[in-house]
Amino acid sequence: MLAKDPEYQDGGVWLLVDIDVSRIGPAPQRVNISLPRYLVAGIDDYARAHGATRPGFLADYLVVVRKFHRYHRQSLTAIKDGFQLGGEPTPGLGRQPLLE
């Protein structure tokens, strides 16, 4: 039993978490989307040139985009609000909209 193992005796809290693994499991799910032909051709060309498949490319792309947005969310919010990350107003922006 891990609770009696000396390696785990330096304090801490044990937690049990109920996770619905059906939402995070690796089982593929078929998705039907419509894209312009030129876009599909570009995806196929890129995937072929990099030894990937169309679904593999799209899945990898989604992972990269999600990481990008998570990483840059604070920066994008700060820019939108007219402030640098340090909290100082961005010169010339104030609270003016970036796009009009």
N, C-alpha and C positions, 0 to 999 in steps of 0.2 A: 504494500500500500504506500503510495507516494507521500501521504501525510506524515508517515513515520520515518521516511527516508531522511538521513542527516543533511543531504544536499538541499532539502526544501525546508529546513528548520530556522532560517534566518528571518522569519516574519513574512507577512503578506496576507493576501486574501484569496481564497478559492472561490471561483465563480462558475456557475453552470448557466449556459446560455442556450436557449432554444432557437435554432436557426432553420428556416424553411429552405432546405437545400435544393428544392425543385426550381427555385428562382436563380440559383447560382451554379447549378450543375453544368457539366461540360457537354451534355447531350445536344446535338445540333437540332435546330428548329428551322424549318423551311420558311423563307420569306420571299414574297413576290413583290417586286418593285418595278416601276417603269422609269427609265432614264433615256435621254436622247441617245441615238445611235453613236454619235461621235464620242460621247462620254463613255459608253460601254466599250467602244473600240479602243479608246485611250487606256481604260482600266485593263483590258485584256492585253494590250501591247506591253504595258508596264509590268503587269504580273508575269507574263511570259518571259520578259527580259530579266526578271529577278527570280525566276524559278518558283513562282507562286501561282496560286489559282485565283480566280475572280473572288470567290467567297473569302479566301485567305487574305487577299489584299484588302477587301472591304473591312474585314474584322480587324486587321492590324491598323488600318487607317483610323477606324473608330477609336481604338485604344489610344493612339497617338493624339488625336484631337481632344479626347476627354482629359488626358494628362495635361495637354497644353492649356486647356481652359481652367482646370483646377489650379495649375501653377500660376497662371496669369490673372486669375479672378481678382485678386487683391490689387494688382497693378491697374487692371482695366477699370475697376471701381474707383480707384484713386484718381485716375485720369478723367473719368467721366464726371466726378465730383469737383474737378478742377484743383486737385491737390497732389503734391508729390507724396511718396510713401512716408516721408518724415513728418508729414502733417502740415508743411508749409505751403501756402498758396503757390500754384504754378504761375510764374509771371505771365501776364497777358491773358490768362484764361479766366481766373476768378471762377464764377459759376456760370459762365456763358456756355451755351450748347456747342459741342464740337462740330456738329453738322446742322445746317439750317435748311 
